[in-house]
């Protein structure tokens, strides 16, 4: 997209996803993201589920978790802040608080309601050049 940000995703020996890098504001940059797309076999969300639950070890920075459903090209997302340090933390993202956006602009549709998931994305873009590091042990629902 023209930016100069740099990031990588690797699996640790312990089996955790380790997402790290440098966000650059050069050349209209400003974010780093990773995503998984499962167009052919969407993740089904249990009818009784009400939230995504992420187990992460962060760096004290704010991130955004997003999902895309079969209902359009927009994503439903929500920001969360991590704690810096060596401890794992559980982040709960209630479905009814996940707002729809398309290319950063609000979309006038109801908040996420637990539909099937075609894509998941983890993004950092706090409007400043910064290094970041987050480990993800699991992403689930409750």
C-alpha positions in Angstrom: 0.0 0.0 0.0 3.0 2.2 -0.2 4.0 2.5 3.4 7.4 1.6 4.8 6.3 -0.4 7.9 8.0 -3.7 8.5 6.7 -6.7 10.4 7.0 -10.4 10.8 5.0 -13.3 12.2 6.8 -16.4 13.4 5.8 -19.3 15.6 7.8 -19.7 18.8 9.3 -23.0 20.0 6.4 -23.0 22.6 3.8 -22.8 19.8 2.8 -19.1 20.2 2.4 -16.7 17.3 4.9 -13.8 17.7 4.0 -10.7 15.7 6.6 -7.9 15.8 8.0 -5.1 13.8 8.4 -1.4 13.2 5.5 0.9 12.2 6.6 3.7 9.9 4.7 6.8 9.0 6.8 7.3 5.8 5.1 7.3 2.4 1.5 7.3 3.9 2.2 4.3 6.1 1.2 3.9 9.7 0.2 0.4 10.4 1.2 -3.3 10.4 -1.2 -6.2 10.3 -1.5 -9.9 9.9 -4.6 -11.8 8.8 -5.9 -15.2 8.1 -8.5 -15.7 5.4 -10.7 -18.9 5.2 -13.1 -18.1 2.4 -13.7 -21.7 1.5 -14.3 -23.0 5.0 -15.5 -20.2 7.3 -15.2 -20.5 11.0 -18.6 -21.2 12.5 -19.4 -19.3 15.7 -21.5 -21.1 18.3 -24.9 -19.6 18.7 -24.4 -19.1 22.5 -21.1 -17.3 22.0 -21.0 -13.6 22.9 -17.3 -12.6 22.7 -13.9 -13.3 21.2 -11.3 -14.2 23.8 -7.6 -13.6 23.1 -4.8 -14.9 25.2 -1.8 -12.5 24.6 1.4 -11.3 26.0 1.9 -7.7 24.9 4.0 -4.6 25.1 1.6 -2.0 26.6 0.5 -0.8 23.2 -3.0 -0.6 21.6 -4.0 -3.2 19.0 -7.1 -3.8 16.9 -8.8 -7.2 16.4 -11.1 -7.5 13.3 -13.2 -10.1 11.6 -14.9 -10.2 8.2 -18.1 -12.2 7.6 -19.9 -13.3 4.4 -22.2 -10.3 4.8 -20.0 -7.8 3.0 -16.5 -6.4 2.5 -16.5 -4.5 5.8 -14.7 -5.7 8.9 -16.0 -5.7 12.5 -13.3 -4.5 14.9 -12.4 -3.4 18.4 -9.3 -1.9 20.0 -7.7 -3.3 23.0 -4.6 -2.3 25.0 -2.1 -4.8 26.3 -0.1 -4.7 29.5 3.7 -4.6 29.1 5.6 -7.5 30.7 6.1 -11.2 30.8 2.6 -12.1 32.0 -0.1 -13.6 29.8 -3.5 -11.8 29.8 -6.9 -12.6 28.6 -8.6 -10.0 26.4 -12.4 -10.3 26.0 -13.9 -8.5 23.0 -17.8 -8.6 23.2 -19.4 -9.1 19.9 -22.0 -6.3 20.5 -19.1 -3.8 20.8 -17.4 -4.7 17.6 -18.2 -1.9 15.1 -18.2 -2.2 11.3 -15.6 -0.3 9.2 -14.4 -0.4 5.6 -11.0 1.1 4.9 -11.1 2.9 8.2 -14.5 4.5 7.7 -17.6 3.6 9.7 -20.2 1.5 8.0 -23.9 2.0 8.9 -24.8 -1.6 9.9 -25.4 -3.2 13.3 -22.4 -4.3 15.3 -21.1 -7.9 14.9 -23.7 -10.5 15.9 -21.6 -13.7 15.8 -21.8 -14.6 12.1 -19.4 -17.0 10.5 -15.9 -15.6 10.1 -14.1 -15.5 6.7 -11.1 -13.5 7.9 -9.4 -12.5 11.2 -7.0 -9.7 11.4 -4.7 -8.3 14.1 -3.5 -4.7 13.5 -1.4 -2.0 15.1 -1.7 1.6 13.9 -1.6 4.1 16.6 -0.7 7.2 14.5 3.0 7.1 15.4 6.2 5.5 14.4 6.9 2.7 16.9 8.3 -0.7 17.4 5.8 -3.4 18.7 5.8 -7.0 19.9 2.8 -9.2 20.8 2.5 -12.9 21.3 -0.8 -14.7 20.8 -1.4 -18.0 22.5 -5.0 -18.5 21.4 -8.1 -16.9 19.8 -11.4 -18.3 20.8 -15.0 -17.5 21.7 -17.0 -17.7 24.8 
